[in-house]
Amino acid sequence: MFRIAFRAACHRYSPATFLFGAAVRLQNRQLNIHEYQGAEILARHGVRVPLGIACQTADQVHAAAEKLRSDDGDVVLKSQILAGGRGLGHFKNGLQGGVHIVPSGKAQAVGEKMLGQLLVTKQTGAAGKPVNTVLVAQKMKLVNEMYFAILLDRASAGPLVIACSEGGTSIEDLAETHPEKITRMKIDIRTGLTEAQARDIVAHLGVKGSVSDAVAQVKALYNVFISSDCTMLEINPLAETAEAKLIAADAKLNFDDNAEYRQKGLFALRDHSQEDPREVTAGKFDLNYIGLDGNIGCMVNGAGLAMATMDIISLHGAAPANFLDVGGNASEQQVVEAFKILTSDTKVQALLVNIFGGIMKCDVIASGIVSAAKQVGLQVPLVVRLEGTNVEAGKEILEKSGMDIIAANDLDDAAKKAVSALS
């Protein structure tokens, strides 16, 4: 029953996640930041990063390009969105590619075509994401590109380092065609990354320059991961310059939401313009929400029940429009806000509420359902299945509401009625 929720969550993971076994995640439980922000964090911990300036206007792009242009006069312009595949993406205004190497004299004109525009990549979906910042970076000569990542490994309950001597390309494709080239190393969280392990990683990376310098850089990357409460640190490519110095040429960092209380500076970097506004709203009311592509909106209490509900909807020939878990002790106000989020999705043609009352009382949920339906002016069929604590009182509230609510006896009955209501 986990398969739908897993598919829903997959797009939120870096390719590195799948190199050691996929972990099912139902809500975005991590902070994702922009490349330029990640570079600033790495630099503060002693990791080498390319020189770059984050720009929000075309004039700033021009000034940064003049400052950072290489000996041949070129600079790199990199769109800042929270999605991969930028280089192969396209803007809705017709500009191809979210990453450009241009002469410094043309940087402002190209920047104007990027800033404030929507960039579409294989990870954004057709809607794309807004480019509010362009990173102007110094063009570098990279002679040896590698792949390096640190992830949280559920199996060993600790960090897992993934290293490969080939980087700057699709790591998941390489894992499929040449898995022997990828090294995985489990780190004991109690002892941390040892000198021997760091040297072993450097050997697997195929570093051609100073081993001791590369070891220091690997240790610095591990320190970022631990001290910043990362769930993932991915450097692709980790590269050597013409001077044989190791540098994190591109970085992707995610941070554990559970650590927000001690990482307030990091979490102040959150860019809500890059997130689904429904998920942002849901987070404000402590609701677990993920938007999907179906047409039956679901409101359920409990992750397992939510996934079972989505699966049985699919079994009967329809598709869920979302994952929405209101938790085990939702208030009437939370139910109202959940309905507002569900009905804001224009694809939703029917709603299915599936509640098993344990700590949560069915009469409280029923009152919230009636209040929510009245507030939002519900225009689509509503199917409700209640079971558990105070269920009879809850059903009575629904029956006396005077609203057109379709009652269901069990989960299968609810799914059938919701699917039938579509026609």
PADREN-759363 format. One line per field, with one value per residue (C-alpha): x, y, z. Coordinates in steps of 0.5 Angstrom, whole numbers. Example, Ala and Ser with C-alpha at 12.3 -4.5 7.8 and 13.67 -1.06 7.14 Angstrom:
REM residues 2
px 25; 27;
py -9; -2;
pz 16; 14;
//
This chain:
REM residues 423
px 0; 6; 7; 3; 6; 13; 12; 9; 15; 20; 21; 23; 30; 36; 39; 44; 38; 37; 44; 43; 36; 30; 27; 20; 18; 11; 12; 18; 21; 28; 30; 32; 37; 39; 46; 49; 47; 50; 56; 56; 55; 61; 66; 65; 67; 73; 71; 73; 68; 68; 68; 61; 56; 48; 44; 37; 37; 40; 45; 47; 49; 53; 57; 58; 60; 65; 68; 69; 70; 76; 82; 78; 72; 67; 63; 58; 50; 47; 39; 37; 31; 30; 30; 36; 37; 37; 42; 38; 32; 28; 25; 17; 20; 24; 31; 34; 38; 38; 46; 50; 57; 57; 62; 62; 59; 53; 51; 46; 42; 42; 41; 35; 32; 33; 31; 23; 22; 20; 25; 22; 26; 25; 24; 20; 14; 11; 9; 17; 19; 21; 28; 29; 36; 42; 49; 54; 60; 67; 69; 74; 78; 76; 81; 78; 71; 68; 62; 61; 55; 53; 47; 43; 43; 37; 40; 46; 43; 48; 52; 53; 59; 58; 64; 65; 71; 67; 62; 59; 54; 48; 50; 44; 45; 52; 50; 46; 51; 57; 55; 62; 65; 61; 64; 59; 62; 58; 61; 60; 56; 60; 67; 66; 70; 76; 83; 83; 76; 78; 84; 80; 75; 80; 83; 76; 75; 82; 85; 91; 93; 95; 92; 93; 89; 84; 83; 82; 77; 73; 73; 71; 65; 63; 64; 58; 54; 54; 54; 49; 44; 44; 40; 44; 50; 51; 57; 57; 62; 67; 73; 80; 82; 88; 92; 90; 86; 80; 73; 66; 64; 56; 53; 46; 45; 38; 37; 33; 27; 27; 33; 30; 30; 38; 39; 35; 40; 39; 32; 31; 34; 28; 25; 17; 17; 20; 15; 8; 4; -1; 4; 7; 0; -1; 5; 3; -3; 1; -2; 2; 0; 3; 0; -1; -4; -11; -18; -20; -18; -17; -17; -15; -12; -5; 0; -2; -9; -8; -3; -9; -14; -10; -9; -16; -18; -13; -16; -23; -20; -19; -13; -12; -11; -6; -4; -7; -6; -9; -6; -8; -11; -13; -18; -24; -20; -15; -20; -23; -16; -15; -22; -19; -13; -16; -22; -16; -14; -18; -17; -21; -28; -30; -27; -26; -26; -23; -23; -21; -22; -18; -15; -19; -26; -31; -36; -30; -28; -36; -37; -30; -33; -40; -36; -31; -36; -40; -35; -32; -38; -37; -38; -36; -39; -37; -36; -35; -33; -32; -30; -28; -29; -36; -37; -45; -45; -41; -45; -51; -48; -47; -54; -57; -53; -57; -52; -51; -46; -45; -44; -40; -39; -32; -26; -28; -35; -32; -27; -33; -38; -32; -30; -38; -39; -34; -39;
py 0; 5; 5; 11; 15; 13; 15; 22; 23; 21; 27; 31; 26; 28; 22; 20; 18; 12; 9; 6; 4; 9; 12; 13; 20; 23; 30; 35; 34; 38; 45; 46; 52; 55; 53; 60; 59; 52; 55; 60; 55; 51; 56; 58; 51; 51; 48; 51; 54; 58; 65; 68; 73; 73; 78; 80; 85; 86; 92; 87; 82; 87; 89; 82; 80; 86; 83; 76; 75; 70; 72; 71; 75; 70; 69; 64; 65; 60; 61; 59; 55; 49; 44; 40; 40; 47; 47; 43; 47; 52; 59; 60; 66; 62; 62; 55; 53; 56; 56; 60; 62; 69; 74; 79; 85; 80; 78; 84; 82; 75; 76; 80; 74; 70; 74; 74; 69; 61; 56; 49; 43; 35; 36; 42; 40; 44; 50; 51; 55; 63; 65; 71; 70; 69; 67; 70; 65; 66; 61; 55; 50; 44; 38; 32; 32; 27; 26; 26; 26; 24; 22; 19; 11; 8; 1; 3; 9; 14; 18; 14; 17; 16; 17; 16; 18; 20; 26; 32; 27; 23; 19; 15; 13; 11; 7; 3; 2; 2; 0; -2; 5; 8; 7; 7; 8; 8; 12; 11; 17; 16; 16; 20; 20; 18; 19; 12; 13; 20; 17; 11; 16; 20; 14; 12; 19; 19; 25; 27; 33; 33; 27; 31; 37; 33; 29; 36; 38; 31; 32; 39; 37; 32; 37; 41; 35; 34; 41; 43; 38; 36; 30; 30; 34; 33; 35; 34; 35; 35; 37; 39; 46; 46; 48; 41; 44; 40; 45; 44; 46; 45; 44; 41; 41; 39; 40; 36; 40; 37; 41; 48; 50; 50; 52; 58; 62; 56; 56; 63; 62; 58; 61; 60; 62; 56; 51; 49; 55; 49; 46; 52; 54; 46; 47; 53; 49; 43; 39; 34; 35; 33; 35; 30; 29; 26; 28; 26; 30; 26; 28; 22; 22; 18; 16; 9; 10; 16; 11; 6; 11; 13; 6; 4; 10; 7; 0; 3; 6; 14; 17; 21; 29; 29; 26; 30; 27; 32; 28; 24; 30; 35; 41; 44; 50; 45; 41; 48; 50; 43; 43; 50; 47; 41; 46; 50; 45; 46; 38; 36; 33; 30; 29; 23; 24; 18; 18; 13; 16; 14; 20; 24; 24; 23; 28; 34; 32; 32; 39; 41; 38; 41; 48; 47; 45; 51; 56; 54; 53; 46; 45; 38; 31; 30; 22; 21; 15; 16; 10; 10; 14; 18; 15; 15; 23; 24; 21; 25; 31; 30; 27; 34; 38; 39; 38; 33; 29; 22; 17; 11; 5; 3; 4; 0; 3; 10; 9; 6; 12; 17; 14; 14; 21; 23; 21;
pz 0; 0; -7; -9; -3; -5; -12; -10; -5; -11; -14; -8; -7; -10; -15; -10; -5; -10; -10; -3; -3; -3; 3; 3; 6; 6; 7; 6; 12; 10; 8; 1; 0; -7; -10; -8; -1; 0; -3; 3; 8; 5; 5; 12; 14; 10; 3; -3; -8; -14; -13; -15; -13; -12; -16; -16; -22; -29; -26; -21; -26; -30; -24; -22; -29; -30; -23; -24; -32; -33; -37; -44; -41; -40; -34; -32; -31; -27; -25; -18; -17; -12; -18; -22; -29; -30; -36; -40; -38; -42; -40; -42; -45; -50; -47; -48; -42; -34; -34; -39; -41; -44; -45; -39; -44; -46; -38; -37; -43; -41; -34; -36; -40; -34; -28; -26; -31; -30; -32; -33; -32; -32; -24; -24; -28; -33; -29; -28; -22; -22; -22; -17; -17; -22; -19; -23; -22; -25; -30; -28; -32; -29; -30; -26; -24; -19; -15; -7; -3; 4; 6; 12; 12; 15; 15; 19; 23; 21; 15; 9; 4; -4; -8; -15; -20; -25; -24; -27; -30; -28; -22; -23; -30; -28; -22; -27; -32; -28; -21; -19; -20; -14; -7; -1; 6; 12; 18; 25; 28; 35; 32; 26; 19; 21; 18; 15; 12; 9; 5; 3; 0; -3; -7; -9; -12; -16; -14; -18; -13; -6; -2; 5; 2; -1; 6; 9; 4; 5; 13; 12; 8; 13; 18; 14; 14; 22; 25; 20; 21; 14; 11; 5; 2; -5; -9; -17; -19; -14; -18; -19; -22; -27; -20; -18; -12; -10; -11; -10; -16; -15; -9; -6; 1; 5; 12; 17; 19; 26; 28; 26; 33; 33; 26; 26; 22; 16; 16; 15; 8; 6; 0; 0; -7; -10; -6; -7; -4; -1; 2; 5; 8; 10; 14; 18; 21; 22; 17; 12; 5; -2; -8; -13; -20; -19; -18; -12; -6; 1; 8; 13; 20; 20; 14; 14; 13; 8; 4; 4; 2; -4; -6; -6; -10; -15; -15; -16; -23; -20; -18; -11; -12; -6; 1; 7; 14; 19; 25; 31; 34; 29; 31; 28; 25; 22; 19; 16; 13; 10; 6; 4; 1; -2; -6; -8; -13; -19; -21; -15; -17; -11; -4; 1; 8; 12; 19; 24; 31; 37; 40; 35; 36; 30; 33; 33; 26; 24; 26; 23; 16; 16; 18; 13; 7; 9; 9; 3; -1; -3; -10; -11; -8; -1; 1; 9; 13; 20; 25; 32; 38; 38; 32; 33; 35; 29; 24; 27; 26; 19; 18; 21; 18; 12; 7; 1; 5; 2; 8; 7; 12; 11; 7; 0; 0; 1; -5; -9; -8; -9; -16; -17; -16; -21; -27;
//
